[in-house]
């Protein structure tokens, strides 16, 4: 039997993997036939040898194999044995804590013949439901506006979300989590804040953009990191803008760019505030500033404020 777990949301897929392992340990006396194997740079014959050895105590084996899709040779050899694994009494869990290429033959075979579960990134509504469930699991209640604020600050990064909820739960100690608790203990996701700066620039509000950037600097954020975030956002907008100007609509842009739909949606309207030439010039300017900072030609904080005033 093969269980195939994959998807961009590694937090939920890892939780599912942990559930499978826990269930196996609880239902098996020895636990000696639980095997974990990393296929990255590994030889398939080493992995397959585990199935030639008889299980101790006549127990069913649980074999976790990770990173099959990053090793082309292992992937090809594994594909040849899919049917054989499906007929065995042992359980093989193919775990990929990321998105995989669904055009590959192995993916299509696993998706068709095996028990498969995909863990896509949650949208905002789903993330809020997940957050409330986590609060309940920890025995803490949270106001709706507290959950809304938390999701606004953290987004759908469930690894960080889980950590922040645990921190809030410990702080309230079985009490009620309020919006002000979130504002006090949780730092806003920097991508959201950087996007606010870009939004201000798009609206030609340089004063607001400067104030937002200064807030980051006063909060201790490194100028080069802030610049890298600006580069990421403007590059994303540039890619979307180029596809839009070629006549691609929203769904096609998602497919062609490879960006998550949420990313395309957020940037699709923002990039309309800039011309394609403007975005290209801004992107080039960021890299010139980056080079000037790293070569000591200009102070990093001065470079950032100069960049914003020049947009």
Secondary structure, DSSP 4 states (H G I P E B T S, - for coil): -EEEEE-S-HHHHHHHHHHHHHHHHHH-SS-TTEEEEE-TT--HHHHHGGGTSPPGGGPPPEEEEE-GGG-HHHHHHHHHTHHHHHHSSSEEEEE-SS---TTSHHHHHHHHHSEEEE-PPP-HHHHHHHHHHHHHHTT-EE-HHHHHHHHHHHTT-HHHHHHHHHHHHHHHTSSEE-HHHHHHH-PPPHHHHHHHHHHHHHTT-HHHHHHHHHHHHHTT--HHHHHHHHHHHHHHHHHHHHHHHTT--HHHHHHHH---HHHHHHHHHHGGGS-HHHHHHHHHHHHHHHHHHHTTSS-HHHHHHHHHHH-
